[in-house]
């Protein structure tokens, strides 16, 4: 099949595109970074998103059988990117896919999306899900919690903090739960769903459920960190992270992300979809994990360099 993958040069998009190519499919990508080094070479042709030219966006999707939609933003950073813009752009993309005759959409969402949530990440994801369902296209919605892998940001930067800082502050008592899934396990689940016809919504979680404190302590053990892991009032810990962000010139986390974590938005009572344990993966990558800081803002502003 001819399959379009949004962001095939990015983190999860690379894994999805690689599995599709290995399965013999033709792959194109929609991207904001057409000048970024193509890790696949000629087999993957890049097209700009062209959200402001819907007819051109639809034309780039002509003869595409499946759209794998991974497009989103992690946080508001006006005027470069905002949740409101991401929602509007997602709707334009899905409408263009419908106009182009795309048969099916495999859509990457998030655990526990909710239209009434006060957290724009989760309310926005719910709004985009509803729009996809209204298009009439066949769909599969996958709802991952936290992704991990060698190009990830959040798990890597927890390890980086544990390597290089004497104290790691937890948000509160750290007893809230989360269920990380390995990025290639998610990619495998995506590929499994391209040939199906039924509409479905599936939680995409890994085989391990962690309390946040237990996750941090596990990573510390794997990398041999002696950092003191201490509970803090959530806003004190968050403000400390904001100060650290000024030194690394990045948004390490946001207040909304802290709230979502503490509200257990990254936890569901569903069977695991992935097989790879974070604890096993961290053991295998312990010598590399957290050696270098991974910058979210660098990835959003540098549209040429490859992900590291």
C-alpha positions in Angstrom: 0.0 0.0 0.0 0.9 3.6 -0.3 1.1 5.0 3.2 1.6 8.5 4.5 3.3 8.9 7.9 3.4 12.3 9.5 6.8 13.2 10.9 8.7 10.2 9.6 12.0 12.0 10.4 11.0 12.4 14.1 11.0 10.1 17.1 8.1 7.7 16.8 7.6 8.4 13.1 11.0 6.9 12.2 10.1 3.6 13.8 6.7 3.4 12.1 8.2 4.3 8.7 11.0 1.7 9.1 8.5 -1.1 9.9 6.4 -0.1 6.9 9.3 -0.1 4.5 10.5 -3.5 5.9 7.0 -4.8 5.2 7.2 -3.7 1.5 4.9 -0.7 1.6 5.5 2.6 -0.2 5.9 5.4 2.3 5.7 9.2 2.0 5.9 11.6 4.9 4.3 14.9 5.7 6.6 17.2 7.7 7.5 20.7 8.8 11.2 19.7 8.3 11.7 18.7 4.6 15.3 19.8 4.8 16.1 17.5 7.8 18.4 14.6 6.8 16.2 11.8 5.4 17.2 8.7 7.4 15.6 6.5 4.7 17.0 8.0 1.5 15.0 7.9 -1.7 12.4 5.3 -0.5 10.6 8.1 1.5 9.5 11.2 -0.3 8.8 14.3 1.9 5.9 16.8 1.4 5.3 19.9 3.5 2.2 19.9 5.7 0.7 22.9 3.8 -2.0 23.4 6.4 -2.7 26.9 4.9 -3.1 25.4 1.5 -5.6 22.5 2.0 -5.9 21.8 -1.7 -2.1 21.2 -2.0 -2.2 19.2 1.2 -4.9 17.0 -0.3 -2.9 16.7 -3.5 0.1 15.4 -1.6 -2.2 12.6 -0.2 -3.5 11.6 -3.6 -3.4 7.8 -4.1 -2.5 7.3 -0.4 -4.3 4.3 1.1 -3.5 4.9 4.8 -2.7 8.0 6.8 -0.7 7.4 10.0 -1.2 10.6 11.9 1.4 11.4 14.6 1.1 15.2 14.3 0.8 17.1 17.6 2.7 19.6 19.9 3.9 18.9 23.4 3.1 22.3 24.9 2.1 25.9 24.0 5.0 28.1 22.9 3.4 31.1 21.1 3.7 32.1 18.4 5.7 29.2 17.1 3.3 26.4 18.1 0.1 26.2 20.2 -2.5 23.6 21.1 -5.1 25.7 19.3 -3.1 25.7 16.2 -2.4 22.0 16.5 -6.1 21.2 16.8 -6.9 23.4 13.8 -4.1 21.9 11.7 -5.1 18.3 12.7 -8.6 19.0 11.4 -7.3 20.4 8.1 -5.1 17.4 7.7 -7.9 14.9 8.3 -10.3 16.8 6.0 -7.6 16.8 3.3 -7.2 13.0 3.7 -10.9 12.6 3.3 -10.9 14.8 0.2 -8.0 12.8 -1.3 -9.8 9.5 -0.8 -7.6 8.1 2.0 -9.3 4.8 3.0 -8.1 4.5 6.7 -6.4 6.6 9.4 -4.3 5.2 12.2 -4.2 8.0 14.7 -1.9 8.4 17.6 -3.6 10.0 20.6 -3.0 9.9 24.4 -4.3 7.9 27.3 -7.3 9.5 29.0 -8.2 12.3 26.6 -11.2 14.3 27.7 -13.0 17.2 26.1 -13.8 18.7 29.5 -10.3 18.4 30.9 -8.6 21.6 32.1 -5.4 20.3 30.5 -5.2 21.4 26.9 -3.1 18.5 25.8 -5.8 16.0 26.8 -8.8 18.1 25.8 -7.2 18.9 22.5 -6.5 15.2 21.8 -10.1 14.4 22.6 -11.3 17.1 20.1 -9.1 15.7 17.3 -10.3 12.1 18.0 -13.9 13.3 17.7 -13.2 15.1 14.4 -11.6 12.0 13.0 -14.7 9.9 14.0 -16.9 12.5 12.2 -15.1 12.2 8.9 -16.5 8.8 8.1 -13.1 7.4 7.3 -12.2 4.0 8.7 -10.0 4.6 11.8 -7.9 3.0 14.5 -7.0 5.2 17.4 -4.1 4.2 19.6 -3.7 5.9 23.0 -0.1 5.6 24.2 1.0 6.9 27.6 4.7 7.8 27.9 7.0 6.7 25.0 10.5 5.6 25.6 13.4 4.8 23.2 16.9 5.9 22.5 15.7 9.2 20.9 13.2 10.1 23.6 13.3 13.2 25.7 11.5 12.7 29.0 13.1 9.4 30.2 16.5 10.5 28.9 16.3 13.8 30.8 15.2 12.1 34.1 18.4 10.0 33.7 20.4 13.1 32.8 19.2 14.9 36.0 20.1 11.8 38.1 23.6 11.7 36.5 24.5 15.3 36.9 22.5 16.8 39.8 23.0 16.0 43.5 19.2 16.2 44.2 16.2 15.0 42.2 13.0 16.5 43.4 9.7 14.6 43.0 6.4 16.3 42.5 4.8 15.5 45.8 5.1 12.0 47.1 5.6 10.5 43.6 3.0 7.8 44.2 1.0 8.5 41.0 1.2 5.8 38.3 2.3 5.7 34.7 2.7 3.0 32.0 5.6 3.7 29.5 5.5 1.9 26.2 8.5 1.2 24.0 8.4 3.3 20.8 9.0 0.3 18.5 6.2 -1.7 20.2 3.9 1.2 19.4 5.2 1.2 15.8 4.4 -2.6 15.6 0.9 -1.9 16.8 0.4 0.8 14.2 1.5 -1.5 11.3 -0.8 -4.3 12.6 -3.8 -2.0 12.2 -3.3 -0.6 8.7 -5.0 -3.6 7.0 -8.0 -3.7 9.3 -11.4 -2.2 8.5 -13.1 -1.9 11.8 -13.2 1.3 13.8 -11.4 0.9 17.2 -9.9 2.8 20.0 -7.1 1.0 22.0 -5.0 2.0 25.0 -1.3 1.5 24.1 0.6 0.9 27.3 3.7 -1.1 28.2 3.9 -4.3 30.4 5.1 -2.4 33.5 3.1 0.0 35.7 5.3 2.3 37.8 4.7 4.7 40.6 6.6 7.8 39.5 9.0 7.5 42.5 9.7 3.9 41.7 10.4 4.7 38.0 13.0 7.4 39.0 14.6 5.1 41.6 14.8 2.3 39.0 16.6 4.6 36.5 18.9 5.8 39.2 19.9 2.2 40.0 20.5 1.3 36.4 22.8 4.2 35.7 24.5 4.1 39.1 23.3 7.5 40.3 23.9 8.7 43.9 21.5 11.6 43.6 19.2 12.2 46.6 15.6 11.6 45.5 13.3 13.6 47.7 9.6 14.5 47.8 8.8 18.2 47.3 5.7 20.3 47.2 4.7 20.1 43.5 5.1 23.8 42.8 8.5 24.0 44.5 9.7 21.1 42.4 8.2 22.6 39.2 9.8 26.0 39.9 13.1 24.3 40.4 12.8 22.6 37.1 11.9 26.0 35.4 15.1 27.5 36.8 17.1 24.5 35.5 15.4 25.0 32.1 16.8 28.5 31.9 20.3 27.0 32.2 19.7 24.5 29.4 17.6 26.9 27.4 14.7 24.6 27.2 11.2 23.8 28.5 12.0 20.7 30.5 8.4 20.2 31.7 5.3 22.3 32.0 2.8 22.9 34.8 0.1 21.2 32.8 2.4 18.1 32.3 3.0 17.9 36.1 -0.8 18.1 36.7 -1.5 15.4 34.1 1.1 13.2 35.7 -0.2 13.7 39.2 -3.8 13.2 37.9 -2.7 9.8 36.6 -3.6 10.7 33.0 -0.8 8.3 32.0 -2.4 5.4 33.7 -5.3 3.2 32.5 -6.7 -0.1 33.6 -6.2 -1.9 30.3 -4.1 -4.9 29.2 -0.6 -4.1 28.0 -0.1 -3.7 24.2 3.7 -3.5 24.3 6.0 -6.3 25.4 9.3 -4.4 26.1 9.9 -3.6 29.7 11.4 -0.2 30.5 13.4 -1.8 33.2 15.0 -4.2 30.7 15.6 -1.5 28.1 17.2 0.8 30.7 19.5 -2.0 31.7 20.6 -2.5 28.1 21.1 1.2 27.5 22.4 2.1 31.0 25.8 3.4 29.7 24.2 5.7 27.2 21.0 6.8 29.0 21.1 10.4 30.2 24.7 11.1 29.1 23.5 14.1 27.1 20.6 16.4 27.6 17.8 16.1 25.0 16.2 19.5 24.1 12.6 19.8 23.1 13.0 23.3 21.9 16.1 22.4 19.8 14.0 19.8 18.0 11.3 22.3 17.3 13.5 25.1 16.1 16.3 23.3 14.3 14.6 21.9 11.3 17.7 20.5 9.6 19.7 18.4 12.1 18.8 14.8 12.7 17.3 13.6 16.0 20.0 12.4 18.4 
